[in-house]
Amino acid sequence: MKTWRVYPCVCITIIGLLLLITGCQKTKQWENKRAEVERLFNEGKYSEVLKLAEENVELARELFGAEHLNVARSMNNLAMVYKANDRLEDAIRLHEQALDIKKKILKPDDPSIANSLNNIGVLYAEQGELIKSEPYFLDALRTYVKDAKTYEAQMISTLENLVFMYTKLGDREEAEKYEKHLLQLRKAATPEEETPKLVVG
């Protein structure tokens, strides 16, 4: 009676299992590093966290490929760190790259895309390029209003940005229009709905 040899399959299975375990370990390493980046950022240790945030982007690319949401999340974190270190142009570049990744993967009205749009708008405004910031704020707001109850805090933040921007541009009519909506939302807002310190999308 013939005895079938199954050992090669067993070896392949073991190799596959080892690769899976290794991959899980590296993913955990990325998650831990990302959490450390957020912790240091929220503690205000901006220069200390810079190298770690850059390493986390490279690790994400290595693990997940160039166009993955985890890469976009790491880029968002690094962009926030660049902003805190007064590297606004680098921050815009990273947020734009993260936005491009999100647009390829997510639905157009995903709030993570809106977060990136608002972040980019803020950076252009801080550079004094208010005209450039306008479409980013407006596109972000259009997404948030689709689920106003859930994203009330983000809507308030974006409306504040629009009011400030139009006031600086001398467009009082537009500023007052958005200020009216802002006041209505502030009345209904509760303390629990504050926006997180670090928006990672």
N, C-alpha and C positions, 0 to 999 in steps of 0.2 A: 504494500500500500504506500502510495507516494506521500511524502511529508512536505508540505508547503513551507517555504522559507519566508518568514514575515519580518525578520530582523532588520532589513533595510528600511522598511516602513516605520519600525519602532524608532530607529535612529533618526529618521527624518522628523518624526513627531517630537522627539526629545530636542532636536536642534531648533525646531519651530517654537517649542515651549521656552527654551532658553532665550531666543530672540525676543519673544513676547515679554518675558520677565525683564530683560535688559531695557526694552522700550518703555515699559511701565516705570522702571527706576529712573530713566532719563526724564520722562514726563513729570514724575514727582519732583525731580530736581528743578525743572523749570517752574513748577507751581510754587515750590518753596522759595526759589529766588525771586519770583514775581511778588510773592507775599512780603518778602523782606524789602523789596523796592518800595512797595506801598507803605510799609511801616516806617521806614526811614524818611520817606517823603513827607508823610503826615506829621512826623516829629520835627520837620523843618531842617533836616540834615541834607541839604541840597547838593553840596559839593561832594559829600561822602557817598551819596547814592548814585552819582553819575556813572562811574565805571560799571557798577553792578547792573544798572539799567541797560547800558550798552551791551553787556555780556548776555543779558537775558534776551535781547532781540536776536542776537546771533544764535543762541541756543534754540530759540523758537524756530528759526529758519532751518537749522540743522535737523530738528526733530520732525517738524510738520510740513516743510516745504515753504516756498516763497509766498504762496497765496493761500494762507490759512488764517482763520479768525484769531487764533492764538498769537500769530505773528502781528496782526493788527493791534491786539490788546497790548502786547509788549511795546510796540511802536508808540501807542498812545501814552503809555507810562513814561517812555523815554522823552517824548515831546513835552510832557508836563515838567519833567526834570530840566530839560533844556530851557524852557520858559522861566523856571525858577532861578536858573543861572544866567538869565539875561541873554540867552542865545535864541532870540525870537525867530530869526530866519531858519535856523535848524529845526526849531519846533514846528514851524509852518510846514516845512518839507516833510517831516515825519508824519504829521497829522494828515497831510495830503496823500501820502503813500498808504497810510492806514485806511483812509477813506476810499481810495481806489480798490483796495482789497475787499472792503465791506460791500461796495457796490457790485462786485462780481459775484458775491456769495449770497447776500441778503436781499430781501424785498426792498423796493425803493422807500417804503414808509416805515422801515424798521427804526426804532428809537435810537439804536446804536449809531446809525448813520447821522441822525439828527444831532446826537452828542458831538460827533466829530465836526459837523458843520458849524455848530455853535462855538466850539473850541477854536476853529480856524478864524471865524469872525472876530472873536475876542483878540486873537493875536494880531490880525490886521489893524484892528482899532487901536491897540496899544502901540503899534508902529505909526499911528497917525494916518493910516490909509483907510479912512472911514467909508469911502465910496466902495472899496473892495469888500469891506466887511458886510455891507447891506444884504447882498443876495444870500450869503451864508446864514445870517440871522433869520431872514424871511423863510428860507427853505426849512430850517430847523423848526421854526414856529408852526409851519404848515403840517409837519409830522406830529408834533406834540398835541395840537388841537384835535387830532383825530381820536385821541384817548385822553381828554383833558383831565379827567378825574385821576387817572394813574400818574400822569406826568405834570401835575399842577406845579410842583416845585421847579421843574425845568422850564415850564412856560413862564413862570414869574421871572426867572433869571434871564431868559431870552427877551422878554418884554422890557426888562430893565435896561438890557443892552441896546435895544432899539430906541427907547426913549432918550437914553444918553447920546446915542449916535446922531439921531435927528436933531437934538438940541444943539449939539456941537456943529452940525451942518447948517444951523440956522433955519431949519424947516420946522417951525413951531406947529404948523397944522398937523403934520404927521406925528410929531412928538406927542401932541395932546390926544390924538386918536388912540395911540397905543398906551398912553398913560391912563386913559379911562378904563381900558381893559385890565390894566395892571392893578388899579385900585380895587376893582371888583374882585379880582382873584385874591388879593391880599386879605380882604375881609373874610373870605371863605377858608383861607389857608390855616393849617394847624401846625404846631411846632414839630410834630413828628415827620413832616414832609420836607425837611431840609435836604438840599442836594448834598451828596457825599463830597468829601474834600477832594477826592481824586476820581474823576470820571474816566473809566477805562473801556467803556463801551460794551 
